[in-house]
Amino acid sequence: MSIMSIVKKIESTLKKLNYKFQSPPILVGGGALEYYKIRKTGHDFDLIISNKDKVQLLKNEEKYKKFGFKFNKFGGVTCEDVDCTINFNKIHLDLIVSLYQYKYSFFNKGAIKIGNIKIASLENVLFLKTLAIVSPTGAVKHRKDVKLIIEEIYRKQYPKLEKYPKVPNITIK
């Protein structure tokens, strides 16, 4: 999928919500990795949203039930206790309020604006994937992603090198 087709697909999905975001959502995860031509995205799109957008979206919870709306606080009472997301399972969209307690302002630094969304910087995607290595679900996928991102950073930072250092497989003991 081309970069613009990814952006258009995300914008089309967001348009179904009939909501005007106050701050452009920031693409992270597999969608960002596809933007950087590292690997194809998975089955859904993960976007970081601002707290203001979270508040407005939660006011319309009933309207969004047809999209498989679920406000997930992962067992906490507030988003400050744990991370929280707004999931729209029927349209394969996760709007993330915080990840590892990092919020919109963190991911906005270095993000690239394309259309009505932003793409998280490769460095921030690496940071996220590195933190996710210890998650009980998807740990193997995240380790592979970290390795692929490091290899891409080598190519980006050292374009004149003919051979790059071998990035070892990442293991957790």
N, C-alpha and C positions, 0 to 999 in steps of 0.2 A: 504494500500500500504506500502511496506517495505521502509526503509530509502534508500537503494540502488536503489530500483525501482523508487523512486521519483527523485533521482539524475540522474539516467539514462534517465528518461523521460525529465527532464530539459535539459540535455546535448544533447539529440536527437533533441529537439526543437531548441536549440541554433545552432546546426550543420546546420540546414536548411538555416541559414543566410549566411553560408560560410564565416564567419569572425572569425579571431583569436583575442580574447580579450587580451588586453595588461595587464589587471588586472582581476583576477577572479571575475565574477559577484557575488554579495552577495544576497542570498535568504532572503526575508523578508515576512511579511504577512502570509497568510494561509499556504503557502508551508513550512515556518519555523515552524509554529505551528504544522503542521503534522510531521515534523522532530522530534520535542520535544514530540510527542505523546499526544498533547493536543486536537487537533481536525483535521478533514480532511480538505484538502485544497479546495478552491472554483474552479471556472471554468478556472482561469488563474494563471500564475506564475508572481510574482513581484520580480524583481532583481535590486539591486542598481549597477550602473556602474560608472566607473571613467570618469572624464571629457575628458581625452584623447580618451577613447573609444567612447564617445558621438561625438566628433569632427570627428573621422574616419567614424562612422556610418552615420553621416549626409552628408558626401561627396558622399555616395552611395545611396542617397534617392531614385533615380529612379529605381535602382536595387531591392529595397525592397518593391515597391508598390504592387507587387503580394502577399505579406504577409499582406496587409492592413496597411501599414506604415502610421503613423501620428506622427508628432512632435508636442507635446502639451505643450504650454507655459502658459496655463490657463489664457489668457488675458493679459499677460505681454509682454514686448518687449524682455527681455533677461531672462536667467535662474536666474539671480541675483535679478530680480524684483519679481519673483514668482517661484514656483517650476516648474520643467519641466520633461516630460517623453517622451520616444519614445515608441509608442504603435504599436504592430503588431497584430491587431485584428483577423486576419484570422488564426493565430497560437496560440492565447491566451497567449500572452507574453507582459509584460510591463517592459521596461528597464527604470529605474528611475535614473535621474541625481541628483535630490535633493528632499527631503521631509522635509517640515518645515524648509527649508534652511540648513538642515544637509546633508552633502555630503559623498562620498565614504570613505574618511579618518576617519570619525566619526564611520561609521558602520563596518569598517575593524577591529577596536579594539575589541578583544575578539571573532572575527568570527572564525568558525571552517572550515578548508579546507577539502573537500571531493571531490575527482575527480577533475574536472575542475572548480568547483564552491566553494563558501563559504556559510556557514549558519550564519546569524546574531546571536549574543548572545541572550539568552532568555531575558536578562535585556534590551537590545536594542529593542527587539520586544515589550516588555512591555512599554518602553518609547514611541515608535511609536504609539501603540494602545491607550495609555493614551492621547496623543495629538489628535488622531483622534476621540475621544469621542465627541468633539464638532462639528464635520463635519455634514453638513445637510444630507448627504447621508451615510447610514451605521452606524449611531450612536449607534443603538441598538446592532448591531453585534459587534462593537468595545467594548461596555460596557461588553457584555458577554465574549469576549475574554480576557479583562483585569481581570475579575473575575477568569476565568479558569487559566490564567497565574499565578496569585497570589496564587491560590490553588496549582499549580505545584511547585512554589518556596517554599512553606511551606513543601511539601513532599520532595523536594530535600535538603533543608537546615536542616530539622529536621527528618531524616529518622527513628529515634528511637521512635518518638512520636506515640502513638496508635490513638490519636484523635487530629485533627487540629482545630484551631480556625475557626469558621464559617465566611466565607467571605460574607458580605451582598451584595445584588444587588446594583449596582451603578446607581444613578439617578442624573439627571441634572435639576436644577430649573431655 
